Amino acid sequence: MSTTKLPEGIQLERVEEFALTNLQHQHLQQLLKMAFPGYPDRTFYRQLPDFRYLGYQEGHLMAHMAVEHRLMHNAGQVYPVFGVIDLCVDPLFQRRRIASYLLNQLSALGQAHQIDFLVLLASQHQLYLDNGFQLVSNPCVWMMISGEQSMGLTRRSVKHSLMVKPLGDKHWKEGLVDFLGPIF
């Protein structure tokens, strides 16, 4: 694992979802809307994450990564995973390897706590490939959520977006992936 350092003057905190303050929610919503045009008027897309990494410089929220801890089924085997959600850095702070630092922190946390894989969906791959992720094309099943309602299970391939990073000696297989819940 590479050891990217956090740039001078930037503080990072890991916060459980239920412990976020109203002010943090306001700042998160602003950052998420800036990073992802069309983002809903809340601080999560489909489901609440378990915890988040928040990066600050002089009190300004400039980086974010939400994380969901769950089990996933991959080709006959169940693995504990961290799902990476909504990783973003304010454009004024990009190109400083802050996103890589966040991914390294999560990898270290996962390795310390027997998490087998980091899993995410991304349309832009280079950042993740540079940080040890692999692009995979498994057929998948997950619980479809629309708004605040479950819509049933869906099965399809998520080609060109599903990425995994092994954190130990387990190997991701080519068979069916069951998210055992909503997609990240």
C-alpha positions in Angstrom: 0.0 0.0 0.0 1.3 3.5 -0.8 1.6 6.0 1.9 0.3 9.3 0.5 0.6 12.1 3.1 -2.0 14.7 3.8 -1.0 18.2 2.6 0.1 20.7 5.2 -2.8 22.5 7.0 -5.5 19.9 6.2 -7.2 18.1 9.0 -9.0 14.8 8.5 -11.7 13.4 10.8 -13.7 10.2 10.7 -17.3 10.7 11.8 -20.1 8.2 12.4 -23.2 9.2 10.4 -25.4 9.6 13.5 -22.9 12.0 15.1 -22.8 14.6 12.2 -23.9 18.1 13.3 -26.5 20.2 11.5 -23.6 22.5 10.3 -21.7 19.5 9.0 -24.8 18.4 7.1 -25.1 21.9 5.5 -21.5 21.9 4.5 -21.7 18.4 3.1 -24.8 19.2 1.1 -23.0 22.1 -0.5 -19.9 20.1 -1.3 -21.9 17.2 -2.7 -24.0 19.4 -4.9 -20.8 21.1 -6.2 -19.1 17.8 -6.9 -22.1 15.9 -8.3 -24.6 18.1 -10.3 -28.1 17.0 -9.8 -27.4 15.5 -6.3 -30.5 15.2 -4.2 -31.2 17.9 -1.5 -29.8 15.8 1.3 -26.4 14.4 2.3 -26.8 10.8 0.9 -27.9 9.4 -2.4 -29.7 6.1 -1.7 -29.0 5.2 1.9 -27.3 6.6 4.9 -23.6 5.5 5.1 -22.1 4.1 8.3 -19.4 6.8 8.6 -17.6 9.5 6.6 -14.1 11.0 6.3 -14.2 14.8 6.2 -11.3 16.9 5.2 -11.0 20.5 6.4 -8.7 23.4 5.8 -9.1 26.4 8.1 -12.7 25.2 8.9 -13.7 24.8 5.3 -15.0 21.3 4.3 -13.0 20.5 1.2 -13.0 16.7 1.0 -15.5 13.9 1.7 -15.8 10.1 1.4 -18.8 8.2 2.7 -18.3 4.5 3.7 -20.8 1.7 4.1 -19.7 -1.4 6.0 -21.6 -4.5 4.9 -21.4 -8.1 3.7 -21.4 -8.8 0.0 -21.8 -12.2 -1.8 -19.3 -12.8 -4.6 -19.5 -16.1 -6.6 -20.5 -18.3 -3.7 -18.5 -16.5 -1.0 -19.5 -13.8 1.5 -17.0 -11.1 2.3 -17.0 -8.1 4.7 -16.5 -5.0 2.6 -16.3 -1.2 2.8 -18.3 0.4 0.1 -16.9 3.8 -1.0 -19.5 6.4 -1.7 -19.4 10.0 -3.0 -15.7 10.6 -2.8 -15.1 14.2 -3.7 -12.6 17.1 -3.3 -13.5 20.7 -3.7 -12.0 21.8 -7.1 -9.8 24.4 -5.3 -8.0 21.6 -3.5 -7.8 19.0 -6.3 -4.5 17.7 -7.6 -3.0 17.5 -4.1 -3.6 13.7 -3.7 -6.2 14.2 -1.0 -8.5 11.6 -2.5 -5.6 9.1 -2.6 -5.0 9.9 1.1 -8.6 9.2 2.0 -8.5 5.9 0.1 -5.2 4.9 1.9 -6.8 5.7 5.2 -9.8 3.5 4.5 -7.5 0.7 3.2 -5.5 0.8 6.4 -8.7 0.8 8.5 -10.0 -2.2 6.6 -6.8 -4.1 6.9 -6.8 -3.5 10.7 -10.3 -4.9 11.0 -10.4 -7.9 8.7 -12.3 -6.2 5.8 -11.6 -8.2 2.6 -12.4 -5.6 -0.1 -13.1 -2.0 -0.8 -15.9 -1.8 -3.4 -17.2 1.2 -5.4 -18.9 2.3 -8.6 -17.2 5.0 -10.7 -17.4 6.4 -14.2 -13.9 7.9 -13.9 -11.4 5.1 -13.2 -7.8 6.5 -13.1 -7.8 7.7 -9.5 -8.9 4.2 -8.3 -6.7 2.3 -10.6 -3.7 4.3 -9.3 -4.8 3.3 -5.8 -4.9 -0.4 -6.3 -8.5 -1.0 -7.5 -9.4 -3.3 -10.4 -12.3 -2.7 -12.8 -14.5 -5.8 -12.8 -17.6 -6.7 -14.9 -19.6 -9.1 -12.7 -23.3 -9.7 -13.1 -24.9 -8.1 -10.0 -28.1 -8.2 -8.0 -29.2 -5.4 -5.6 -32.2 -3.9 -3.9 -33.5 -1.0 -6.1 -34.4 2.1 -4.2 -36.3 5.1 -5.7 -36.7 8.0 -3.4 -37.5 6.6 -0.1 -39.1 3.3 -1.3 -37.8 -0.1 -2.0 -38.7 -1.2 -5.6 -37.6 -4.8 -5.5 -34.5 -6.6 -6.7 -32.7 -5.9 -9.9 -30.2 -8.0 -11.8 -27.8 -6.6 -14.3 -24.2 -6.1 -15.1 -22.6 -2.8 -14.1 -19.9 -2.8 -16.8 -17.3 -0.1 -16.8 -18.1 1.1 -13.2 -17.7 -1.7 -10.6 -14.3 -1.5 -9.0 -12.8 -3.6 -6.2 -9.6 -3.5 -4.1 -8.5 -6.6 -2.2 -7.2 -5.7 1.3 -5.7 -9.2 2.0 -5.2 -12.5 0.4 -8.8 -13.0 -0.9 -9.4 -12.9 -4.7 -12.5 -11.4 -6.4 -14.2 -13.9 -8.6 -16.0 -13.5 -11.9 -19.4 -14.9 -10.8 -22.6 -13.2 -9.5 -22.2 -10.4 -7.0 -25.1 -9.8 -4.6 -24.8 -6.4 -2.9 -27.1 -7.8 -0.1 -28.8 -4.4 -0.1 -28.9 -1.3 -2.3 -26.1 -0.5 -4.7 -23.5 2.0 -3.5 
